[in-house]
Amino acid sequence: PAQMEMYADVESRGGILEPAGIVEVKFRTPQQKELMHRLDPELQQLDAMLESTASAEVGVGTPAQDVEAKIRVREEKLAPLYTQIACEFADLHDRAGRMEAKGVIRKGLEWRRAREFFFFRVRRRLLEQGAVDRLQAADSSLSAEEAKELVAGWMPEEDDKAAVEAHDEAKMERNIEERRVEALKRTLKALYAQLPEGERAGALP
């Protein structure tokens, strides 16, 4: 898993359901109507009128029934618009940008440029992993994550192609050698500190 990276085409979708199917499950008709009454000024006025006429005498042609009929007409008129908006909203939450924001993928890619991207991405990863392995061999106290952070600092370019083209193997080896020397110094100091007082003078050349 530490070596795996996930990518997706910018036009791809992450879910198994079409937007309309997601809306059917997540945003049913009662929820749509509730949202209509919360957002639509005309429905809010009709709701207020219905409340004021609620005490009216019940029967055919009463003011309350007239208002209810107007509410149904308004709901039917708004339904296609709310469904369309809900489908677009559901689709937006299923696209590559959202998957990237949630950490599901590392990046969204254009299919026509995918080969070039992965060519330089793999080359960079191989260079980085080779440097990490040599760095850990030079300084065994470093964890894999610590070594990766150091190597990432030595290859700071965001763009993989730029990083590969700017890579200086000699400079990388100098950095690794510096860490090896530092690790040796720490080891020698630790070993020297463990010697009895009387033996320390004889341990130095």
Secondary structure, DSSP 4 states (H G I P E B T S, - for coil): -TT---EEETT-BSSSS-HHHHHHHHS-HHHHHHHHHHH-HHHHHHHHHHHHTTTSPPSTT-HHHHHHHHHHHHHHHHHHHHHHHHHHHHHHTTBHHHHHHTTSSSEEE-GGGHHHHHHHHHHHHHHHHHHHHHHHHH-TT--HHHHHHHHHHHS--SSHHHHHHH--HHHHHHHHHHHHHHHHHHHHHHHHHHS-HHHHHHH--
